[in-house]
Amino acid sequence: MFQFVRDDRTAGLYTITVSQFALVFMLSAVAVAVPALGREFGASASHLGLVESSYISAVAMLLFPVTRLSDKIGRGATFAFGMGLFTAVSMILPLSNTISQFIVLRVFQGCGGAMMVSTGLALIADMYPGPGRAKAMGIASAGVYLGLSMGPWLGGLIVTHLGWRWIFYGGAIPCAIGLFLSIRTLPVKPVIRHGVRFDFGGAVFIALGMILLSQGGSHLDGSNGALMLVAGIFFLVCFVFWEGRAKAPLLSLALFSGNPAFSLGSAAQFISYAAIYGITFLLSLYLQVAQGMTASDAGLLLMVQPVMQVILSLVSGKWCERWSPHLVATVGMSIATAGLGAAVFLAVFPSLWFAALILALCGAGSAMFATANMAVIMGAVTRENYGVASAVVAAMRTTGMTVSLVFISGVFAVVIGPAALTAENADLFIRAMYTAFIALTVFSALGVLMSAKGRLRARADGPNAGN
């Protein structure tokens, strides 16, 4: 195993922290830039949905394959290659001349992001095998929270005063520094490990499923979109069946068998992100298209959600020690569902204070749920399965985010059609937003029931079940 000296270990930690910041910042900042992209490229509302969903779906489809690849060639090599790809594409993206070019490049950027997501925290575990690991994980998590908090505000300022291209130029700078540090401090030389088998069939099924799912949602205004959507779901179902029979599966389904706390917690994780994630995207468009706000002003308001996430993430862990994590997760999911339900009435009460309340409820509830549900999931597996369980949690998160954006793109395609999204057709956008929020609220309520059911089943299985 590669031995880290103290100075290299510290530099490696901050390299990974930079990568965590860049990944989340690029998501939240680009969400604010979507209206500006639409105006410049004359893009339809459904194509604007692909700006985010193409990136997330690329991360989702590569998460498990890249995890197995890192077992084959080394985590450091996979991480460095991913950061290099992410940085290079970030520099090329501003050169796009059409929305189609931009979307294709976002897919490649997501490929680089998947390599960093799947290996970053595992590298920290390698660097800090004993004391100091929790502190190191906390520093890396701070990068995520910083990216979430700064993305809408800083992204809005950049779009308003410099233009959307500078989001990518600016984001590429810390990534380039991180790439230089990773080459100096991490074990980036590939080391081929023989005996590690790769599940090519599973990789093909999940890639086809995610690509067709994201494309089908954005083309639902035509028959081809429906066919792609059905085909995407079909290939994802094939992936699940294949993994249950593969000799070296990308995803071991044994964890789900006879483990209701893990199964229901994972399902609730997927539902939470599928229901809540799209609210930033929808409200960014609403504030700028329907309310006429600048990107910087909209970004400032959108900060309410990540700020509440930071605050509640810091305290909800203590609540999980005082009360059952299942109970905290269910309460958190209920609060987030209430926020989504309130968003249904945004067209009736178009106050900015009301929009801020919606963001605060969704941010607080999702943070409570995420912290507590992670405790539920990790408490439902043995220590030797922590790595696989962490990959499952990440997969449920990214797949949920993909489904959220694909669904919104589909609603846009059906309600708004191929027309460019402008202030002139804001009434159509509001109707689409209203439809999306109703469906997402119902779906989130299902997550509340799923979380509550998991709590009751764990209690029925015994006082220590799921802990």
C-alpha positions in Angstrom: 0.0 0.0 0.0 1.2 3.5 -0.7 2.5 5.2 2.4 1.6 8.8 2.9 4.1 11.1 4.6 2.5 13.9 6.8 3.1 16.8 4.4 1.8 14.8 1.4 -1.2 13.6 3.4 -2.2 17.2 4.3 -1.7 18.4 0.7 -3.7 15.4 -0.6 -6.5 16.1 1.8 -6.8 19.7 0.6 -6.6 18.5 -3.0 -9.6 16.2 -2.5 -11.4 19.0 -0.6 -10.9 21.3 -3.6 -12.4 18.6 -5.8 -15.5 18.3 -3.6 -16.0 22.0 -3.7 -15.6 22.2 -7.5 -18.1 19.4 -8.2 -20.9 20.9 -6.1 -20.1 24.6 -7.0 -20.3 23.7 -10.7 -23.8 22.2 -10.2 -25.2 25.0 -8.1 -23.6 27.9 -10.0 -24.6 26.5 -13.4 -28.2 26.3 -12.2 -28.2 30.0 -11.8 -26.7 30.5 -15.3 -29.3 28.4 -17.1 -31.5 31.3 -18.1 -28.5 33.2 -19.6 -27.5 30.0 -21.5 -31.1 29.8 -22.8 -31.1 33.4 -24.0 -27.8 33.1 -25.8 -28.4 29.8 -27.5 -32.1 30.2 -28.0 -32.6 26.9 -26.2 -35.9 25.3 -25.4 -36.9 24.6 -21.8 -36.4 20.9 -22.2 -32.9 21.4 -23.6 -32.1 23.6 -20.6 -33.1 20.7 -18.4 -30.4 18.6 -20.1 -27.8 21.2 -19.1 -27.9 19.7 -15.5 -29.3 16.2 -16.2 -26.6 15.3 -18.7 -24.0 16.1 -16.1 -25.7 14.2 -13.3 -26.6 11.2 -15.4 -23.0 10.8 -16.5 -21.9 10.7 -12.9 -24.7 8.2 -12.1 -23.9 5.9 -15.0 -20.2 5.7 -14.2 -20.3 5.6 -10.4 -20.2 1.8 -10.0 -18.0 1.1 -13.1 -15.4 3.7 -12.0 -15.3 2.3 -8.5 -14.4 -1.1 -9.9 -11.9 0.5 -12.3 -10.2 2.2 -9.3 -9.8 -1.3 -7.7 -8.1 -2.4 -10.9 -5.7 0.5 -11.5 -5.6 2.3 -8.2 -7.7 5.1 -6.7 -5.0 7.8 -7.0 -4.7 7.2 -10.8 -8.4 7.2 -11.2 -8.8 10.4 -9.2 -6.1 12.3 -11.0 -7.4 11.3 -14.5 -10.9 12.4 -13.4 -9.6 15.7 -12.2 -7.6 16.2 -15.4 -10.7 15.5 -17.5 -12.9 17.7 -15.4 -10.5 20.6 -15.6 -9.9 20.3 -19.4 -13.6 20.1 -20.2 -14.3 23.1 -17.9 -11.9 25.1 -20.1 -13.5 23.9 -23.3 -17.1 24.4 -22.3 -17.2 28.2 -22.7 -16.2 27.7 -26.3 -19.5 26.0 -27.2 -21.4 27.6 -30.1 -24.7 25.7 -29.7 -26.6 24.2 -26.8 -26.1 20.7 -28.3 -22.3 21.1 -28.1 -22.6 22.4 -24.5 -24.7 19.4 -23.4 -22.3 16.9 -25.0 -19.4 18.5 -23.2 -21.3 18.5 -19.9 -21.5 14.7 -20.3 -17.7 14.5 -20.5 -17.4 16.8 -17.5 -19.7 14.5 -15.6 -17.4 11.5 -16.5 -14.5 13.3 -14.8 -16.7 14.2 -11.8 -17.7 10.5 -11.4 -14.0 9.5 -11.1 -13.5 12.1 -8.4 -16.7 11.3 -6.5 -16.1 7.5 -6.4 -12.5 7.8 -5.2 -12.1 11.0 -3.2 -13.4 9.8 0.2 -11.8 6.4 -0.2 -8.4 8.1 -0.6 -9.0 10.1 2.6 -9.7 6.8 4.4 -6.4 5.4 3.0 -4.5 8.6 4.1 -5.9 8.6 7.6 -6.2 4.9 8.7 -6.5 5.8 12.4 -6.9 8.9 14.5 -7.7 12.0 12.5 -9.9 10.3 9.9 -13.1 11.9 11.2 -11.5 15.4 11.2 -10.3 14.8 7.7 -13.7 13.7 6.5 -15.1 16.9 8.1 -12.7 19.1 6.2 -13.7 17.4 2.9 -17.4 17.8 3.8 -16.7 21.5 4.4 -15.7 21.7 0.8 -19.1 20.4 -0.2 -21.0 22.8 2.0 -18.8 25.7 0.8 -19.6 24.8 -2.8 -23.3 24.6 -2.0 -23.4 27.9 -0.2 -21.2 29.9 -2.6 -22.5 28.4 -5.9 -25.8 30.3 -6.3 -24.4 33.6 -4.9 -21.0 33.7 -6.6 -22.4 32.1 -9.8 -25.1 34.8 -10.0 -22.5 37.6 -9.6 -20.3 36.0 -12.3 -23.2 35.7 -14.7 -24.5 39.2 -14.1 -21.1 41.0 -14.3 -18.8 38.7 -16.4 -21.1 36.3 -18.3 -21.8 32.6 -17.8 -18.5 31.5 -19.4 -16.5 32.7 -16.5 -18.2 30.2 -14.2 -16.2 27.5 -16.0 -13.0 29.5 -16.4 -13.1 30.4 -12.7 -14.0 26.8 -11.6 -11.2 25.4 -13.7 -8.5 27.4 -11.8 -8.8 25.6 -8.4 -9.1 22.3 -10.3 -5.9 22.9 -12.1 -4.1 23.6 -8.8 -5.7 20.5 -7.4 -4.5 18.4 -10.3 -0.9 19.7 -9.9 -1.1 18.8 -6.2 -2.6 15.4 -6.8 0.3 14.5 -9.2 2.8 15.6 -6.5 1.2 14.0 -3.5 -1.1 11.1 -4.4 -0.2 7.7 -5.8 -1.2 8.5 -9.3 0.9 6.0 -11.1 -1.4 3.2 -12.3 -0.8 -0.2 -10.6 -2.6 -3.0 -12.4 -4.1 -5.4 -9.9 -4.6 -8.8 -11.4 -7.6 -10.9 -10.3 -10.0 -7.9 -10.2 -12.7 -8.7 -12.7 -14.7 -6.0 -14.4 -18.4 -6.4 -15.1 -18.7 -5.1 -18.7 -22.3 -6.2 -19.1 -23.4 -4.3 -16.1 -21.5 -1.2 -17.2 -23.1 -1.3 -20.6 -26.6 -1.7 -19.2 -26.4 1.2 -16.7 -24.7 3.5 -19.3 -27.5 2.8 -21.9 -30.2 3.2 -19.2 -29.0 6.6 -17.9 -28.3 8.0 -21.4 -31.7 7.0 -22.8 -33.4 8.1 -19.6 -32.0 11.7 -19.7 -32.5 12.0 -23.5 -36.0 10.6 -23.4 -37.2 13.0 -20.7 -36.1 16.1 -22.7 -37.9 14.8 -25.9 -41.2 13.8 -24.5 -43.0 16.2 -26.8 -42.4 13.6 -29.6 -42.8 9.8 -29.9 -39.1 9.3 -30.0 -38.8 10.7 -26.5 -41.3 8.2 -25.1 -39.5 5.3 -26.8 -36.1 6.4 -25.4 -37.6 6.8 -21.9 -39.1 3.3 -22.0 -35.8 1.9 -23.4 -33.9 3.6 -20.6 -36.1 2.1 -17.9 -35.8 -1.3 -19.6 -32.0 -1.2 -19.6 -31.9 -0.1 -15.9 -34.1 -3.1 -15.0 -31.8 -5.3 -17.1 -28.9 -3.9 -15.0 -30.6 -5.0 -11.8 -31.3 -8.5 -13.1 -27.8 -8.8 -14.5 -26.1 -7.7 -11.2 -28.1 -10.4 -9.4 -26.5 -13.1 -11.6 -23.0 -11.6 -12.4 -20.0 -13.4 -11.0 -18.3 -10.0 -10.2 -21.1 -7.5 -10.0 -20.6 -3.8 -9.9 -23.4 -3.7 -7.3 -23.9 -6.5 -4.9 -27.6 -7.0 -4.3 -26.9 -9.3 -1.3 -27.0 -6.2 1.0 -30.6 -5.6 0.2 -31.7 -9.2 0.9 -33.4 -9.6 4.3 -32.2 -6.2 5.4 -35.3 -3.9 5.5 -33.6 -1.0 7.3 -30.9 -0.8 4.5 -33.4 -1.4 1.7 -36.0 1.1 2.9 -33.3 3.6 3.8 -31.8 3.4 0.3 -35.2 3.7 -1.3 -36.0 6.8 0.8 -32.6 8.2 -0.1 -33.5 7.9 -3.8 -36.9 9.4 -3.3 -35.6 12.3 -1.3 -33.1 13.5 -4.0 -35.6 12.8 -6.8 -38.2 15.0 -5.1 -36.1 17.8 -3.7 -33.1 18.3 -6.0 -35.0 20.0 -8.8 -36.3 22.9 -6.6 -33.2 25.0 -7.1 -33.3 24.6 -10.9 -37.1 25.4 -11.0 -36.9 28.4 -8.7 -33.8 29.8 -10.5 -35.8 29.8 -13.7 -38.9 31.2 -11.9 -37.1 34.1 -10.3 -35.3 35.1 -13.5 -37.9 34.3 -16.2 -41.2 35.0 -14.4 -40.0 37.6 -11.8 -37.4 39.3 -13.9 -34.6 39.1 -11.3 -31.0 39.3 -12.2 -28.8 36.2 -11.9 -27.0 37.8 -8.9 -30.2 38.6 -7.0 -31.7 35.2 -7.7 -28.5 33.5 -6.6 -28.5 35.5 -3.3 -32.1 34.3 -2.6 -31.3 30.7 -3.6 -28.5 30.7 -0.9 -31.3 30.2 1.7 -31.4 26.5 0.9 -27.7 25.6 1.2 -27.3 27.8 4.3 -30.1 25.9 6.0 -28.5 22.6 4.9 -25.2 23.6 6.5 -26.9 24.7 9.8 -29.1 21.6 10.1 -26.3 19.2 9.1 -24.3 20.5 12.0 -27.0 19.8 14.6 -29.0 16.9 13.2 -26.1 14.5 14.0 -26.5 15.3 17.7 -30.3 14.7 17.4 -29.6 11.3 16.0 -27.7 10.5 19.2 -30.6 11.7 21.3 -33.5 10.2 19.3 -33.8 7.3 16.9 -32.2 8.2 13.5 -35.3 6.8 11.8 -37.4 9.3 13.6 -35.2 12.2 12.7 -35.1 11.1 9.1 -38.9 10.9 8.9 -39.3 14.3 10.5 -36.8 15.8 8.1 -38.5 14.2 5.1 -41.8 15.6 6.3 -40.5 19.1 6.6 -39.0 18.9 3.1 -42.3 17.6 1.8 -44.1 20.6 3.4 -41.7 22.9 1.6 -42.5 21.2 -1.8 -46.2 21.4 -1.0 -45.9 25.1 -0.3 -44.2 25.6 -3.6 -47.4 24.5 -5.3 -48.9 27.8 -4.2 -46.0 29.9 -5.4 -48.0 31.2 -8.4 -50.7 32.3 -6.0 -48.3 33.9 -3.5 -45.5 35.2 -5.7 -43.7 36.9 -2.7 -40.0 36.6 -2.5 -40.4 35.9 1.3 -42.6 33.0 0.4 -40.0 31.7 -2.0 -37.4 32.0 0.8 -39.6 30.1 3.2 -40.0 27.3 0.6 -36.2 27.1 0.2 -35.7 27.2 4.0 -38.1 24.3 4.6 -36.6 22.2 1.8 -33.0 22.9 2.9 -33.7 22.2 6.6 -35.7 19.1 5.9 -33.4 17.5 3.4 -30.3 18.1 5.7 -32.0 16.5 8.6 -33.1 13.6 6.5 -29.7 13.1 4.8 -27.7 13.0 8.0 -30.1 10.7 9.9 -30.8 8.4 6.9 -27.0 7.9 6.4 -26.8 6.8 10.1 -29.7 4.3 9.4 -28.1 2.9 6.3 -24.6 2.6 7.7 -26.0 1.1 10.9 -27.7 -1.6 8.9 -24.5 -3.2 7.5 -21.4 -4.7 9.0 -18.1 -2.9 9.0 -16.7 -4.8 6.0 -19.6 -3.6 3.9 -19.1 0.1 4.7 -17.4 0.8 1.3 -20.2 -0.9 -0.7 -22.9 0.8 1.4 -21.3 4.2 0.7 -21.3 3.5 -3.0 -25.0 2.5 -2.8 -25.8 5.8 -1.0 -23.9 7.8 -3.6 -25.7 5.9 -6.4 -29.1 6.5 -4.9 -28.3 10.2 -4.5 -27.0 10.7 -8.1 -29.7 8.5 -9.7 -32.4 10.5 -7.7 -30.9 13.8 -8.9 -30.9 12.5 -12.5 -34.6 11.3 -12.3 -35.6 14.7 -10.8 -34.1 16.6 -13.7 -35.3 14.2 -16.3 -38.8 14.4 -14.9 -38.7 18.2 -15.0 -37.3 18.2 -18.6 -40.2 15.9 -19.5 -42.8 18.3 -18.0 -41.2 21.2 -19.9 -41.2 19.2 -23.1 -44.9 18.4 -22.8 -46.2 21.7 -21.4 -43.9 24.2 -23.1 -42.8 22.3 -26.1 -39.8 23.2 -28.3 -40.2 27.0 -27.9 -37.3 28.9 -26.3 -38.0 29.9 -22.7 -38.5 33.6 -22.5 -40.5 36.2 -20.4 -43.1 36.1 -23.2 -44.1 32.5 -22.4 -43.6 32.7 -18.7 -47.2 31.7 -18.1 -46.5 28.3 -19.8 -43.4 27.9 -17.6 -45.5 28.7 -14.4 -48.0 26.0 -15.5 -45.2 23.5 -16.0 -43.6 24.4 -12.7 -47.0 24.0 -11.0 -47.4 20.6 -12.5 -43.9 19.5 -11.5 -44.3 20.6 -7.9 -47.6 18.7 -7.5 -46.0 15.5 -8.7 -42.8 16.0 -6.7 -44.8 16.7 -3.5 -46.8 13.4 -3.9 -43.5 11.5 -4.6 -41.9 13.1 -1.5 -44.9 12.1 0.6 -44.2 8.5 -0.5 -40.6 8.9 0.9 -42.1 10.0 4.2 -44.1 6.7 4.4 -41.0 4.7 3.3 -38.9 6.3 6.0 -41.6 5.8 8.7 -42.1 2.2 7.6 -38.4 1.6 7.9 -38.5 2.9 11.5 -41.4 0.6 12.4 -39.8 -2.4 10.8 -36.5 -1.8 12.5 -38.3 -1.5 15.8 -40.2 -4.7 15.1 -36.9 -6.5 14.4 -35.5 -5.6 17.8 -34.2 -2.7 19.8 -30.9 -2.7 18.1 -32.0 -3.3 14.6 -30.6 -0.9 12.1 -28.2 0.6 14.7 
